């Protein structure tokens, strides 16, 4: 991206501008629409609904999902009450020297396509030695977390963290109104040792993920908001994997009047700790897993993806 048209620091609490579109016209007659948005303004669902509304206005259509703009429905409680442990904010020491690995080696970015058949195979593997049912999403996250830890060659006693964005829209009581234009996600996660994660099978990893997903209730979400109100802190990202998913955002269907885009996706990843899920395949029913790793770790990771 052209740094001259990006805001100075998107990590500020109130970056300026909070939303900046840019259009690049191509000689072939097509164009590229670029967008930078503050996550304080939108989560993925709200951003996708905003863009879809923009498309509808451009075509003279009524809004299918009018925005709900009252953000006070997600204000902290008074007084705040922290009712759950929030391991997502745990500080972790890099005892494996992974930071040096990232500094010394070239960062290689690749994507890996998981078709429906491969996803089903992963799910069956995750339930093979465990009576607990897990979702495809939980099995995939467990597989990627385990594989990434193995590829980075963490020491067995290295504490490792998994973070992912939990969509609270349907989990709040009452649920957030349809069209809520704001940030309805909360980071949740867990911490374990690399030795425990890598030394056990996929069922164990997927079970850990399931346990955290099941924890995300209205009480947990409000406890997390109250924690942030009191602490104003950011999660430590040492030895951390952060999963974020765009796989259901339907950005590939946005139509301003010229038809659907040839391609939709991010310019890059927001951090080296991030794995991004994107829709993939001709029918968009597959999941494209996009990540970056040091060159030597990526070689190992590639082999682990061959299941």
Backbone as a ProteinNet text record, in pm:
[ID]
protein_1_A
[PRIMARY]
XXXXXXXXXXXXXXXXXXXXXXXXXXXXXXXXXXXXXXXXXXXXXXXXXXXXXXXXXXXXXXXXXXXXXXXXXXXXXXXXXXXXXXXXXXXXXXXXXXXXXXXXXXXXXXXXXXXXXXXXXXXXXXXXXXXXXXXXXXXXXXXXXXXXXXXXXXXXXXXXXXXXXXXXXXXXXXXXXXXXXXXXXXXXXXXXXXXXXXXXXXXXXXXXXXXXXXXXXXXXXXXXXXXXXXXXXXXXXXXXXXXXXXXXXXXXXXXXXXXXXXXXXXXXXXXXXXXXXXXXXXXXXXXXXXXXXXXXXXXXXXXXXXX
[TERTIARY]
82.7	0	86.3	31.6	101.4	93.2	207	207.2	161.8	167.2	127.3	-23.7	-99.4	-245.3	-299.7	-212.3	-256.4	-244.1	-328.7	-315.3	-183.9	-141.6	-9.9	5.4	-93.3	-80.9	-219.6	-255	-388.1	-405.1	-295.4	-304.5	-345.8	-355.8	-401.7	-546.2	-584.3	-721.3	-821.4	-786.7	-875.4	-795.3	-759.3	-681.2	-760.2	-688.8	-754.6	-702.5	-790.5	-935.9	-976.2	-1096.7	-1140.4	-1183.6	-1210.1	-1247.5	-1199.1	-1117.2	-1061.5	-1068.3	-1152.6	-1155.7	-1064.1	-1015.9	-939.1	-972.5	-974.4	-1006	-889.1	-841.9	-736.4	-796	-800.2	-853.1	-745.7	-782.3	-690.3	-711.7	-606.8	-614.6	-714.4	-739	-831.4	-977.2	-1001.7	-1138.2	-1188.6	-1116.9	-1154.1	-1100.2	-1126.8	-1075.2	-1053.6	-971.7	-944.7	-998	-1085.4	-1135.8	-1059.1	-985.4	-912	-977.2	-977.1	-1041.8	-952.8	-942.2	-879.8	-981.9	-1000.7	-1103	-1045.3	-1094.3	-1058.4	-1144.2	-1080.1	-1155.3	-1241.1	-1212.3	-1300.5	-1437.3	-1440.3	-1565.1	-1645	-1575.2	-1643.7	-1575.9	-1654.8	-1598.8	-1621.9	-1585.2	-1596.6	-1739	-1833.6	-1973.9	-2025.2	-1997.2	-2044.2	-1979.8	-1850.8	-1782.3	-1844.9	-1873.9	-1934.6	-2074.6	-2151.4	-2285.9	-2278.6	-2180.3	-2161.3	-2132.5	-2041.7	-2005.9	-2124.2	-2201.9	-2319.1	-2422.2	-2437.9	-2529.4	-2480.2	-2350.2	-2290.4	-2324.1	-2310.6	-2344.9	-2491.9	-2579.3	-2723.1	-2755.8	-2693.9	-2716.3	-2667	-2550.7	-2495	-2588	-2666.2	-2757.8	-2900.8	-2920.8	-3053.7	-3150.2	-3098.5	-3183.2	-3202.4	-3313.5	-3330.9	-3233.8	-3199.9	-3106.5	-3173.1	-3110	-3163.6	-3139.5	-3030.9	-3000.3	-2968.2	-3070	-3042.4	-2951.9	-2858.7	-2765.1	-2832.6	-2793.1	-2835	-2716.9	-2733	-2618.7	-2599.1	-2685.1	-2673.4	-2570.2	-2449.6	-2342.2	-2344.9	-2431.9	-2437.1	-2487.1	-2544.4	-2592.2	-2475.2	-2352.1	-2235	-2143.3	-2198.7	-2114.6	-2086.1	-1976.3	-1944.3	-2049.7	-2053.1	-2144.5	-2092.5	-2182.2	-2144.6	-2194.3	-2102.1	-1956.5	-1915.8	-1797.2	-1749.3	-1729.6	-1754	-1737.5	-1658.6	-1539.8	-1460.1	-1492.6	-1565.5	-1619.1	-1551.6	-1459.2	-1390.2	-1240.7	-1156.7	-1014.6	-999.8	-920.6	-902.2	-757.8	-733.4	-598.7	-549.1	-641.6	-601	-505.9	-502	-414.5	-288.7	-266	-147.2	-19.1	78.8	210.9	290.4	358.5	435	579.6	671.7	814.2	859.8	937.8	991.3	1117	1099.9	1215	1271.8	1206.5	1250.4	1331.6	1346.3	1421.6	1350.4	1217.3	1141.1	1150.9	1160.2	1174.5	1298	1407.8	1532.2	1515.6	1439.3	1413.8	1342.2	1243.6	1171.7	1263.1	1354.3	1445.1	1549.3	1594.1	1705.4	1663	1539.3	1497.2	1392.5	1388	1286.2	1149.4	1051.4	914.9	848.7	802.1	741.4	590.5	514.2	368.1	315.2	222.9	161.5	17.1	-60.2	-197.4	-215.8	-302.1	-328.1	-478.8	-520.6	-662.9	-712.2	-815.2	-879.8	-1017.6	-1027	-1153.5	-1246.9	-1379.1	-1474.1	-1433.2	-1378.7	-1338.3	-1223.2	-1129.6	-1015.7	-1060.6	-1155	-1208.4	-1282.4	-1356.6	-1428.5	-1331.1	-1222.6	-1119.5	-1058.3	-1030.1	-975	-1071.1	-1198.1	-1298.7	-1305.5	-1301.8	-1304.4	-1179.5	-1064.2	-940.2	-949.7	-1013	-1022.7	-1116.2	-1210.2	-1305.4	-1270.2	-1161.5	-1126.8	-1100.5	-1026.5	-988.9	-1056.4	-1170.6	-1238.1	-1388.2	-1461.5	-1606.3	-1676.4	-1608	-1668.8	-1678.1	-1793.5	-1808.6	-1745.3	-1674.5	-1616.1	-1663.8	-1663.2	-1701.9	-1582.3	-1610.2	-1502.9	-1409.4	-1466.4	-1389	-1293.4	-1342.6	-1259.2	-1148.4	-1180.9	-1080	-970.6	-1009.3	-911.7	-821.5	-879.2	-797.9	-700.2	-748.4	-659.9	-545.2	-575.6	-474	-369.2	-413.4	-320.8	-235.4	-295.4	-220.6	-112.1	-149.7	-54.2	58.5	23	121.8	215.4	161.5	244.6	344.4	300.5	392.5	504.5	469.4	570.6	667.7	615.6	700.6	796.6	753.7	838.9	935.5	923.7	1015.4	1026	911.2	910.9	967.9	1030.6	1073.6	950.1	960.8	843.6	778	858.7	800.8	766.6	772.4	731	580	535.3	392.3	348.5	240.8	189.4	43.1	4.3	-130.6	-204.8	-333.2	-422.1	-524.2	-540.1	-642.8	-730.5	-858.5	-943.5	-1059.2	-1112.6	-1220.1	-1353.3	-1417.9	-1548.9	-1657.3	-1745.5	-1855.6	-1963.5	-1981.3	-2078	-2219.3	-2242.4	-2372.5	-2488.2	-2471.7	-2579.9	-2564.5	-2452.6	-2424.8	-2461.5	-2473.3	-2520.5	-2667.3	-2708.3	-2847.8	-2899.4	-2992.6	-3042.6	-2938	-2957.5	-2862.3	-2855.9	-2743.9	-2732.6	-2833.8	-2890.8	-2988.7	-2927.5	-3010.9	-2967.4	-2918.3	-2802.6	-2748.1	-2666.2	-2635.4	-2554.7	-2425.5	-2406.7	-2290.6	-2186.7	-2099.5	-1998.5	-1910.6	-1850	-1757.9	-1820	-1871.4	-1938.4	-1854.2	-1723.4	-1636.6	-1556.4	-1518.4	-1432.8	-1324.1	-1200.5	-1092.2	-1103.7	-1094.3	-1089.5	-974.1	-933.2	-819	-782.5	-672.7	-623	-472.3	-413	-268.2	-237.5	-140.4	-93.4	56.4	116.5	258.6	271.6	379	403.3	416.3	481.2	498.4	366.8	272.5	141.1	67.3	75.7	2.4	59.8	191.7	255.8	263.6	276.2	293.1	166.2	51.6	-75.9	-134.8	-242.5	-302.7	-395.7	-452.5	-539.2	-664	-712.2	-830.6	-808.5	-688	-656.3	-659.7	-596	-591.7	-731.8	-810.5	-946.6	-1033.2	-1009	-1083.5	-1055.3	-929.1	-894.3	-969.4	-973.1	-1042.6	-1191.9	-1250.5	-1393.7	-1425.4	-1337.5	-1359.7	-1367.8	-1281.7	-1281.8	-1403.8	-1439.9	-1558.2	-1682.9	-1694.8	-1811.9	-1818.1	-1704.2	-1698	-1757.8	-1768.3	-1810.2	-1961.5	-2002.3	-2142.2	-2161.1	-2283.7	-2310.9	-2228.6	-2220.1	-2144.2	-1997.1	-1939.4	-1797.7	-1773	-1859.3	-1841.3	-1847.1	-1940.8	-1952.9	-1837.6	-1788.8	-1671.4	-1549.7	-1536	-1424.2	-1432.2	-1553	-1568.6	-1533.2	-1574.7	-1543.9	-1394.4	-1330.6	-1185.1	-1113.7	-1154.9	-1092.5	-1121	-1239.5	-1273.3	-1180.2	-1143.7	-1059.7	-911	-871.3	-727.7	-674.3	-759.5	-715.4	-584.3	-580.1	-456.8	-474.7	-362.7	-365.3	-303.4	-350.6	-295.2	-147.4	-70.7	67.1	62.3	148.1	145.6	268.5	348.7	462.4	411.9	469.7	432.4	281.9	223	77.3	36.1	-75.5	-140.9	-276.5	-302.4	-430.5	-504.8	-618.6	-701.1	-810.3	-824.3	-936.9	-994.9	-1125.3	-1191.3	-1273.6	-1246.9	-1330.6	-1408.6	-1409.4	-1461.4	-1611.9	-1684.5	-1829.7	-1874.8	-1782.3	-1817.1	-1873	-1865.8	-1920.2	-1872.6	-1747.8	-1693.2	-1680.4	-1670.1	-1656.3	-1786.8	-1895.3	-2023.9	-2063.7	-1977.7	-2010.6	-2024.5	-2131.7	-2160	-2207.9	-2123.9	-2158.5	-2234.8	-2264.2	-2335.7	-2263.7	-2137.2	-2057.4	-2037.1	-2103.2	-2084.1	-1994.2	-1979.8	-1899.8	-1751	-1671.1	-1527.6	-1453.8	-1347.7	-1260.2	-1187.7	-1153.1	-1082.7	-1119.1	-1128.1	-1144	-1056.9	-991.8	-905.4	-824.9	-743.5	-663.8	-538.8	-488.4	-360.2	-247.7	-260.9	-161.1	-218.3	-136.3	-179.6	-142.2	-225.2	-196.4	-81.6	-35.9	73.9	125.1	246.9	307.4	243.9	164.8	99.6	-34.4	-76.6	-213.3	-221.3	-325.8	-369.2	-508.7	-527.4	-654.9	-724.1	-852.9	-934.9	-1009.4	-996.4	-1066.2	-1148.2	-1259.3	-1333.1	-1250.2	-1261.1	-1179.5	-1250.8	-1187.2	-1246.3	-1345.1	-1378.3	-1469.8	-1607.5	-1651.9	-1783	-1776.5	-1656.1	-1632.5	-1675.6	-1676.6	-1709.9	-1584.5	-1470.1	-1343.5	-1292.9	-1190.6	-1128.8	-983.3	-945.7	-806.9	-741.3	-636.3	-565.2	-441.2	-436.5	-331	-247.6	-114.2	-26.4	115	195.6	337.1	420.4	533.8	625.6	769.4	866.5	1006.2	1028.9	1121	1139.1	1155.9	1239.3	1262.5	1137.5	1060.7	937.4	831.2	828.2	729.1	753	878.2	907.5	847.1	862.3	805.6	653.5	598.9	453.8	390.4	454.4	402.7	389	487.6	482.4	369.5	348.2	243.7	104	91	-39.5	-81	11	-18.4	-81	-212	-282.2	-368.1
-120.3	0	125.6	232.5	360.8	423.2	433.3	484.4	629.6	701.6	842.1	859.2	755	766.9	687.4	633.2	565	660.3	638.5	722.4	692.1	783.5	772.9	648.4	617.6	502.2	449	338.1	280.6	221.2	211.1	152.9	255.6	380.7	481.4	452.6	498.8	476.5	545.2	662.7	734.3	776.8	680.6	715	806.7	887	978.1	953.1	944.5	934.7	793.8	780.4	648.9	559.5	620.9	542.9	618.5	552.3	621	530	563.3	487.9	551.7	471.9	524.4	441.7	506.2	438.4	455.8	345.6	347	298.3	385.6	347.4	277.1	168.3	89.9	119.3	102.2	131.5	41.5	-76.5	-170	-129	-29.8	13.1	-29.8	-118.8	-160.3	-64.7	-94.5	-9.9	-93.3	-39.5	-102.3	-10.4	-63.4	11	-33.8	59.3	29.5	96.5	28.1	80.8	61.3	164.2	149	194.7	112.5	140.2	120	197.9	177.1	65.2	-30	-139.4	-88.5	32.7	92.9	125.2	145.7	180.7	58.3	-41.6	-156.6	-286.4	-390.8	-525.1	-574	-697.8	-747.1	-746.4	-788.6	-793.4	-653.4	-558.2	-420.8	-359.6	-387.7	-335.6	-391.4	-522.3	-584.7	-528.6	-506.6	-450.3	-306	-230.6	-93.7	-93.3	-181.2	-186.8	-233	-327.1	-372.7	-260.3	-181.3	-66.4	36.5	56.8	148.3	101.9	-27.8	-84	-60.2	-81.3	-63.6	82.2	175.6	318	353.8	299	327.1	279.8	175.4	120.4	170.4	264.8	321.5	228.5	135.6	38.1	77.4	34.7	58.6	-27.6	16.4	-59.1	-186.6	-298.8	-426.3	-443.2	-381.9	-387.2	-245.2	-168.6	-33.5	-39.2	55	50	84.4	12.6	44	114.7	240.6	325.5	351.3	299.5	325.9	232.7	283.4	199.4	191.2	265.5	261.8	127.7	45.6	-85.5	-176.9	-140.6	-220.4	-146.3	-58.9	10.6	-82.1	-59.6	-142.1	-126	-222.7	-214.1	-113.4	-66.2	30.2	-20.2	-65.9	-69.9	-189.7	-184.2	-299	-421.6	-540	-665.8	-764.5	-801.6	-902.6	-1037.9	-1120.5	-1245.2	-1369.7	-1351.9	-1464.7	-1433.8	-1538.1	-1514.5	-1479.2	-1380.3	-1337.8	-1365	-1493.7	-1537.2	-1471.4	-1415.1	-1351.5	-1234.6	-1182.6	-1069.4	-1110.6	-1241	-1288.6	-1245.1	-1202	-1172.3	-1302.5	-1322.9	-1445.3	-1408.5	-1483.5	-1461.6	-1547.8	-1489.9	-1562.5	-1638.5	-1761.9	-1841.4	-1924.2	-1919.1	-1999.4	-1920.1	-1790	-1707.5	-1687.5	-1694.5	-1682.4	-1542.3	-1442.5	-1306.1	-1289.7	-1353	-1346.8	-1417.5	-1529.1	-1601.4	-1511.4	-1437.5	-1345	-1232.5	-1188.6	-1080.4	-1127.1	-1252.1	-1301.5	-1354.7	-1400.2	-1465.2	-1382.7	-1405.3	-1341.5	-1396.8	-1308.2	-1350	-1391.8	-1515.2	-1570.9	-1581.4	-1528.3	-1533.2	-1636.1	-1719.1	-1818.4	-1840.5	-1895.3	-1933.5	-2081.1	-2144.4	-2287.7	-2308	-2377.9	-2397.2	-2525.2	-2510	-2624.3	-2642	-2739.6	-2768.2	-2839.7	-2846.5	-2912.7	-3054.1	-3131.6	-3269.2	-3270.9	-3178.4	-3171.1	-3123.2	-3030.7	-2982.8	-3094.1	-3173.9	-3286.5	-3389.8	-3412.7	-3505.8	-3456.4	-3326.9	-3268.6	-3286.1	-3261	-3273.3	-3416.3	-3513.2	-3654.4	-3690.2	-3637.3	-3660.8	-3604	-3487	-3420.3	-3493.2	-3570.2	-3642.1	-3789.6	-3832.6	-3974.7	-4028.6	-3956.1	-4003.1	-3922.8	-3865.2	-3780.2	-3790.6	-3814.8	-3828.7	-3695.1	-3586	-3454.2	-3416.7	-3368	-3321.2	-3183	-3163	-3032.3	-2987.1	-2857.9	-2803.9	-2806	-2786.2	-2776.7	-2661.2	-2550.1	-2432	-2464.1	-2534.4	-2569.2	-2666.2	-2762.3	-2858.5	-2788.9	-2696	-2625	-2536.6	-2466	-2381	-2465.4	-2576.9	-2664.2	-2716.9	-2754	-2806.8	-2700.8	-2580.1	-2472.6	-2429.1	-2420.8	-2380.7	-2482.9	-2608.5	-2716.8	-2716.2	-2701.4	-2704.1	-2584.3	-2467.9	-2347.6	-2357.9	-2408.6	-2426.8	-2523.1	-2629.8	-2727.2	-2664.6	-2585.9	-2524.4	-2422.1	-2351.5	-2249.9	-2309.1	-2438.7	-2512.6	-2447.6	-2418.7	-2368.8	-2474	-2429.5	-2521.5	-2583.1	-2707.7	-2773.9	-2694.3	-2621.5	-2546.8	-2401.6	-2370	-2236.9	-2222.4	-2121.1	-2093.6	-2033.2	-2086.4	-2039	-1999.2	-1901.3	-1846.5	-1852.8	-1882.8	-1875.5	-1766	-1676.5	-1573.3	-1582.2	-1560.2	-1544.7	-1452.1	-1392.1	-1294.7	-1367.6	-1357.8	-1420.2	-1318.3	-1355	-1267	-1273.5	-1162.7	-1161.5	-1127.3	-1102	-1051.5	-1141.3	-1270.8	-1362.7	-1416.6	-1385.7	-1442.3	-1348.2	-1218.5	-1127.2	-1156.3	-1122.5	-1137.4	-999.2	-940.4	-992	-977.8	-1047.8	-1035.9	-892.3	-857.8	-724.4	-709.8	-590.7	-570.3	-596.9	-642.1	-660.5	-526	-527	-403.8	-323.4	-381.1	-307.6	-260.3	-128.8	-70.7	-33.2	-127	-106.3	-228.8	-244.9	-357	-453.6	-565.2	-662.5	-783.9	-775.6	-890.1	-867.9	-978	-976	-1080.4	-1043.8	-1141.6	-1240	-1366.7	-1469.9	-1562.9	-1642.2	-1729	-1816.7	-1886.2	-1975.1	-1983.2	-2029.1	-2044.3	-2186.3	-2248.9	-2381.4	-2385.7	-2502.4	-2515.3	-2575.1	-2539.9	-2595.2	-2746.6	-2796.5	-2940.4	-3013.6	-2959.2	-3022.6	-3019.5	-2907.6	-2892.4	-2981.8	-2974.8	-3050.9	-3199.3	-3231.4	-3370.3	-3451.7	-3387.7	-3459.1	-3457.2	-3533.6	-3543.4	-3425	-3425.9	-3315.7	-3307.2	-3420.7	-3419.7	-3331.1	-3337.9	-3257.3	-3108.7	-3070.9	-2929.6	-2876.7	-2954.3	-2911.1	-2902.7	-2993.4	-2989.8	-2864.1	-2819	-2693.4	-2575.9	-2574.7	-2466.7	-2469.6	-2588.6	-2602.1	-2549.6	-2581	-2538.7	-2386.3	-2318.8	-2172.3	-2116.2	-2175.1	-2128.8	-2142.1	-2254.1	-2276.8	-2178.1	-2120.2	-2024.5	-1889.5	-1863.4	-1730.4	-1715.9	-1668.6	-1642.7	-1493.1	-1453.5	-1313.2	-1267	-1351.9	-1315.9	-1295.3	-1384.2	-1371.5	-1245.1	-1218.5	-1101.6	-972.2	-965.1	-843.6	-832.9	-947.1	-946	-893.6	-934.3	-887.2	-736.3	-685.2	-540.5	-465.7	-520.3	-455.5	-461.6	-572.7	-584.5	-473.3	-452.1	-347.9	-208.9	-189.9	-60.4	-27.9	-129.9	-109	-107.6	-181.3	-199.3	-127	-107	-37.9	-95.6	-225.6	-291.7	-361.7	-402.7	-479.6	-615.2	-720.2	-853.3	-861	-933.3	-966	-1063.4	-1043.8	-1128.8	-1218.3	-1226.5	-1318.5	-1462.3	-1543.3	-1685.1	-1701.4	-1609.6	-1604.5	-1626.4	-1696.3	-1706.1	-1638.1	-1544	-1473.7	-1513.2	-1578.1	-1620.7	-1517.3	-1474.4	-1389.2	-1440.9	-1434.7	-1496.9	-1396.5	-1393.4	-1319.7	-1416.4	-1541.9	-1644.3	-1632.5	-1562.8	-1551.3	-1407.6	-1320.9	-1179.8	-1145.6	-1235.3	-1218.4	-1090.5	-1050.8	-934.6	-961.3	-1089	-1125.4	-1106.2	-1069	-1049.8	-902.6	-812.7	-670.5	-624.9	-553.4	-512.1	-367.4	-276.9	-135.6	-103.3	-203.3	-182.1	-237.2	-278.6	-333.3	-484	-544.9	-687.8	-712.4	-838.8	-875.9	-857.6	-835.6	-810.8	-933.6	-909.6	-1018.1	-1077.5	-991.2	-1036.2	-945.2	-1003	-923.6	-985.8	-901.5	-954.2	-843.6	-877.4	-776.7	-739.5	-619.3	-579.4	-660.7	-688.8	-767.2	-808.2	-868.4	-907.9	-799.6	-778.6	-672.5	-703.7	-828	-863.9	-1002.6	-1030.7	-1160.3	-1272.8	-1239.5	-1341	-1385.8	-1323.2	-1341.4	-1449.8	-1533.3	-1619.3	-1572.9	-1546.5	-1495.6	-1602.3	-1625.1	-1715.7	-1633.9	-1675.1	-1611.2	-1715.3	-1675.7	-1771.8	-1810.4	-1935.3	-1981.6	-2085	-2121.3	-2217.4	-2150.2	-2217.6	-2159.4	-2132.2	-2218.1	-2199.7	-2123.4	-2081.3	-2006.6	-2085	-2218	-2301	-2355.9	-2325.6	-2365.1	-2251	-2278.9	-2176.2	-2160.8	-2038.5	-2005.2	-1957.3	-2025.1	-1989.9	-1909.7	-1784.4	-1691.4	-1655.4	-1674.1	-1643.7	-1615.1	-1562.9	-1541	-1604.7	-1663.5	-1727.5	-1704	-1711.6	-1712.6	-1826.7	-1807.3	-1901.2	-2045.6	-2070.3	-2208	-2268.4	-2188	-2237.2	-2264.1	-2181.4	-2202	-2334.2	-2373.7	-2502.3	-2617.2	-2612.5	-2716.8	-2710.6	-2589.7	-2571.9	-2626.6	-2601.4	-2652.1	-2803.4	-2871.9	-3018.1	-3064.5	-2992	-3030.8	-3010.8	-2926.7	-2903.7	-3017.8	-3107.6	-3218.6	-3333.9	-3331.1	-3435.7	-3518.8
0	0	0	-54.1	-56.3	82.8	150.1	287.4	295.2	183.3	185.8	199.9	164.7	175.2	292.8	375.8	496.8	614.6	717.7	836.1	905.9	990.9	1053	1137.1	1218.5	1306.6	1338.7	1274.2	1293.8	1432	1507.7	1641.9	1746.5	1707.6	1802.2	1841.6	1959.8	2005.2	1913.9	1863.3	1771.7	1649.4	1562.7	1443.4	1352	1275.3	1182.7	1042.2	944	959.6	1002.9	1055.7	1102.4	986.2	870	751.3	628.4	547.2	430.7	308.5	210.5	85	-18.9	-111.4	-224.6	-347.7	-463.1	-589.1	-685.3	-739.4	-841	-972.2	-1072.3	-1202.6	-1284.4	-1349.3	-1430.2	-1578.5	-1659.1	-1802.4	-1873.6	-1818.4	-1882.4	-1864	-1779.6	-1752.6	-1616.5	-1553.7	-1419.2	-1314.7	-1190.8	-1083.3	-957.8	-870.2	-740.9	-632	-548.7	-434	-310.5	-251.5	-129.3	-10.2	102.1	221.8	343.1	423.6	554.5	657.5	759.8	860.8	999.7	1094.2	1233.7	1290.9	1358.9	1420.4	1535.9	1584.7	1684.5	1624.8	1494.7	1426.7	1385.3	1331.3	1273.6	1315	1335.2	1327.7	1184.9	1156.1	1019.4	967.6	1051.8	1009.8	979.4	1068	1046.1	922	900.5	782	654.9	655	537.3	512.7	619.2	603.2	553.7	601.6	553.7	403.4	360.2	218.6	133.7	185.3	111	98.1	204.6	198	96.8	92.4	-5.5	-147	-170.3	-301.4	-334.6	-236.8	-261.1	-292	-220.3	-247.4	-387.4	-426.5	-559.6	-670.5	-642.8	-743.6	-726.3	-633.9	-614.4	-544.9	-465.8	-397.1	-250.9	-191.2	-47.2	32.6	152.9	236.1	287.3	261.6	310.3	459.4	510.4	654.2	701.1	743.5	794	916.7	930.1	1043.5	1176	1280.6	1417.2	1482.2	1519.9	1553.7	1702.7	1787.5	1930.8	1993.2	2015	2069.7	2221.9	2284.5	2430.9	2482.6	2396.8	2442.8	2479.8	2441.2	2477.9	2574.9	2653.9	2751.7	2870.3	2941.2	3058.6	3167.9	3257.3	3371	3474	3557.4	3661.4	3796.9	3883.3	3862.5	3777.2	3715.3	3637.1	3725.7	3668.1	3741.7	3655.9	3700.9	3630.6	3692.6	3619.8	3674	3618.1	3524.2	3462	3455.2	3455.2	3425.7	3278.5	3248.9	3109.6	3068.8	3035.7	2998.8	2871.2	2794.2	2669.3	2692.6	2815.2	2845.4	2921.8	2938.4	3009.8	2939.2	3015.2	2961	2950.7	2838.4	2814.2	2783	2840.8	2815.6	2698.2	2609.9	2494	2536.3	2584.8	2628	2513.4	2396.6	2281.7	2180.7	2202.3	2107.6	1975.6	1977.7	1853.3	1794.7	1880.4	1831	1745	1784.8	1707.2	1573.2	1573	1448.4	1348.6	1396.2	1308.5	1259.5	1344.3	1305.4	1203.7	1217.1	1135.7	999.3	987.3	862.7	788.9	659.3	577.1	613.6	619.8	648.1	516.9	511.4	390.5	411.1	315.2	323.1	223.8	270	182	224.2	132.1	164.6	134.2	211	198.1	187.8	82	56.2	123.6	203.7	267.9	205.1	112.9	48	145.3	113.5	203.3	242.7	148.7	181.2	280.8	265.1	357.1	494.8	497.6	624.5	697.5	622.9	683.7	738.3	666	713.3	843.7	850.4	972.9	1089.7	1064.4	1170.1	1222	1131	1171.9	1251.6	1210	1284.5	1425.8	1436.2	1566.3	1661.4	1607.9	1693.1	1709	1646.2	1645.7	1785.3	1865.5	1998.8	2108.6	2076.5	2174.1	2151.7	2256.8	2244.2	2222.7	2255.6	2239.3	2092.2	2051.3	1915.1	1901.9	1793	1764.5	1627.9	1606.8	1477.2	1382.6	1255.4	1156.5	1190.5	1233.4	1271	1385.7	1487.3	1602.9	1563.9	1477.7	1432.5	1352.2	1264.4	1181.6	1267.6	1362.7	1450	1530.6	1587.2	1663.9	1579.6	1456.3	1364.8	1331.6	1302.2	1265.1	1383.6	1499.7	1619.6	1651.9	1651	1677.9	1574.5	1447.5	1339.2	1345.7	1377	1384.5	1499.2	1612.5	1726	1689.4	1618.9	1577.2	1477.5	1384	1281.8	1341.8	1444.4	1507.7	1609.5	1632.7	1721.1	1859.7	1917.5	2054.7	2149.3	2256	2360.5	2426.4	2476.4	2534.9	2647.2	2725.7	2837.5	2801	2671.4	2626.8	2641.8	2713.5	2720.6	2587.5	2532.9	2404.6	2422.9	2344.1	2357.8	2225	2232.6	2117.1	2143.2	2047.5	2054.2	1930.7	1947.6	1830	1864.1	1760.4	1777.4	1786.1	1901.7	1920.4	1886.5	1794.7	1755.7	1863.3	1933.1	2042.5	2000.7	1872.4	1829	1871.4	1857	1893.9	2035.3	2101.3	2233.4	2347.8	2317.2	2420.2	2452.6	2573.4	2614.8	2655.9	2576.9	2449.3	2338.7	2226.1	2114.5	2063.2	2002.5	1943.8	1830.5	1813.3	1706.4	1568.6	1477.8	1339.1	1285.4	1219.7	1164.4	1262.5	1380	1478.2	1412.4	1408.2	1340.2	1444.6	1472.8	1574.9	1584.4	1699.6	1720.2	1820.1	1771.1	1856.5	1887	1861.2	1887.5	2015.4	2075.2	2193.4	2173.7	2203	2195.8	2311.1	2278.9	2381.4	2349.4	2444.4	2416.7	2533.4	2517.1	2621.3	2613.2	2721.3	2730.5	2774	2707.6	2745.2	2717	2729.1	2695.1	2555.7	2488	2355.3	2361.2	2467	2480.3	2489.1	2564.9	2576.7	2443.6	2373.3	2247.5	2138.4	2118.6	2010.8	2045.2	2173.6	2215.2	2216.6	2199.6	2197	2056.3	2037.6	1904.9	1877.5	1757.3	1715.8	1802.9	1851.5	1937.8	2059.6	2114.7	2233	2198.7	2087.8	2048.4	2018.7	1943.1	1910	2035.2	2130.8	2256.1	2336.4	2334.8	2402.1	2339.3	2206.2	2136	2168.8	2167	2197.3	2337.2	2431.5	2569.8	2578.8	2504.2	2507.3	2435.9	2321.9	2248.9	2335.9	2406.5	2492.1	2608.3	2642.7	2753.2	2715.7	2585.4	2539.8	2554	2669.2	2701.1	2723.7	2748.1	2778.6	2898.6	3001.4	3120.5	3091.5	3009.3	2974.8	2893.6	2796.4	2710.8	2792	2884.6	2965.7	3065.3	3113.8	3200.4	3124.7	2997	2914.9	2892.1	2865.6	2847.4	2975.7	3089	3216.7	3247.1	3209.5	3227.5	3150.4	3026.1	2944.2	3000	3055.8	3115	3231.2	3308.2	3425.8	3393.6	3290.3	3265.8	3143.1	3042.1	2920.3	2867.5	2858.4	2817.9	2684.2	2625.4	2501.2	2528.5	2459.1	2483.3	2446.7	2527.8	2490.4	2373.5	2273.9	2154.4	2143.4	2248.5	2248.4	2242.3	2153	2137.5	2120.3	2045.9	2031.4	1886.6	1868.6	1738.8	1751.3	1661.7	1658.4	1531	1549.2	1436.2	1412	1287.8	1251.3	1120.3	1108.7	993.8	914.5	783.8	689.8	600.8	635.3	544.2	519.8	608.7	592.1	568	531.9	516.8	379	283.7	147.4	78.7	106.1	36	-113.4	-148.7	-290.1	-367.6	-299.5	-367.1	-377	-331.9	-337.6	-482.7	-511.9	-649.7	-649.5	-700.8	-709.6	-838.3	-917	-1042.1	-1162.7	-1144.6	-1254.4	-1241	-1145.7	-1122.1	-1002	-967.8	-850.9	-878.7	-775.2	-796	-846.6	-921.7	-965.7	-845.6	-750.2	-629.3	-513.6	-396.3	-274.1	-166.1	-88.5	16.2	79.7	178.1	247.9	169.2	192.9	134.8	197.2	324	396.5	529.8	612.9	746.5	847.2	948.9	1046	1140.8	1143.8	1232.9	1202.1	1245.3	1215.5	1295.8	1396.2	1478.5	1421	1310.4	1261.1	1153.9	1165	1055.3	1016.7	888.3	838.6	755	782.9	703	597.6	472.5	361.7	286.9	223.7	141.7	20.5	-22.6	-134.5	-218.7	-330	-422.1	-515.5	-623.7	-721.8	-662.8	-571	-510.3	-378.7	-339.8	-216.3	-92.5	-101.4	14.4	82.6	25.2	85.9	174.1	253.1	337.2	296.9	262.5	233.3	362	403.1	525.6	486.8	528	488	610.7	601	714.7	668	758	732.8	842	803.5	898	852.3	943.4	899.9	801	707.6	596	641.7	742.4	786.2	848.2	920.4	981.2	875.6	770.4	665	592.7	575.2	511.3	591	721.9	807.8	804.5	811.9	813.9	686.1	572.7	445.3	446.5	501.1	507.7	598.7	707.2	802.1	744.3	643.4	581	488.5	458.2	366.6	443.9	455.6	530.5	435.8
[MASK]
+++++++++++++++++++++++++++++++++++++++++++++++++++++++++++++++++++++++++++++++++++++++++++++++++++++++++++++++++++++++++++++++++++++++++++++++++++++++++++++++++++++++++++++++++++++++++++++++++++++++++++++++++++++++++++++++++++++++++++++++++++++++++++++++++++++++++++++++++++++++++++++++++++++++++++++++++++

